[in-house]
Structures are given as C-alpha cells and as structure tokens.
C-alpha cells in the first residue's frame, strides 16, 4: 500500500482490548512529547511495526506489553478491523491495523513513560449518543470538524474514533 503521494506507508498496529463486567475497552492517553503528532491524545495501545517482526499481530502484542504492561497472546485475538490512515496531510504516511483482543476480566494496566494514563472505558458510555459529538481543530490554518467521543475532560477523535466506530459497527 502507498500513501497519496506515492511513497510507501509506514505500518503500525493497535490493540483494541475488550473485557467484561461491564463490557469495556482499554484506552490510553499518550504522554506529551515534542515531535509526536499524537502527543497527549486519547488512543489505543500500539505503535509502529519493527522490521524484525513477522506480522502486525506481533506488533500489537509487543506494543501493548511495552506501553501498558499487559501480556496478550494470539489465543486472545478475536479478529481485526479495517486498516485506517490519517485524513490530514500533516501526519506521517502511516497505516494502522487494529486487532481486537478479548480478555475474561479487566487487568490493571501499568503504563510506561510513553503513556500518561490508561483506563477501562465502559462501552455503554462510548455508545451513549450524548457522548458522541464533533470537535473542531485548526490544521494548517484551516478549521476542521471531526466526529468524537467526549469522556469528561477527554476527547477521543481521529484514528481512535474511527477504529472504535468501526468496532461498534461490527458489534451491532
């Protein structure tokens, strides 16, 4: 796959980790870091594929263990969602493959320094229409609106919103 400018895409993977009682998904807040276009954003555990990794599932598993200390196994893999790419030219030419993992119970995350916070968010909260809205951001001097989930002080938008919305389409 190539980006819109014809160059090769950088591949990454994220883990959409689900657990019951109540049904919830693990979300992280990325730490503030200079040069990171997703600095401070709500996200899913994940990152770029290491060239030595045989596949993107391995990437999702490794990144999850590094970022939040959860050890996933391929046996917990329920499937994958549609690949997503950024819709704005200011971001790197990256493609993200989301993998859905299902745990039998929520585990306590242990965030590393790349992660400012990690929390289990009940799916009912994300599915509540009162928590779905749009946000406006200025990108290259242009005001743009994006669909978003609002969670108290947090906003889940961009790639993460698109991945979660795809998940909800598959669940319903």
Helices and strands as residue ranges (DSSP letters): E 10-19, E 24-30, E 42-43, E 45-48, H 56-68, G 74-76, E 77-80, E 84-85, E 94-102, E 115-122, H 123-127, G 129-131, E 132-139, E 142-151, E 154-157, H 158-171
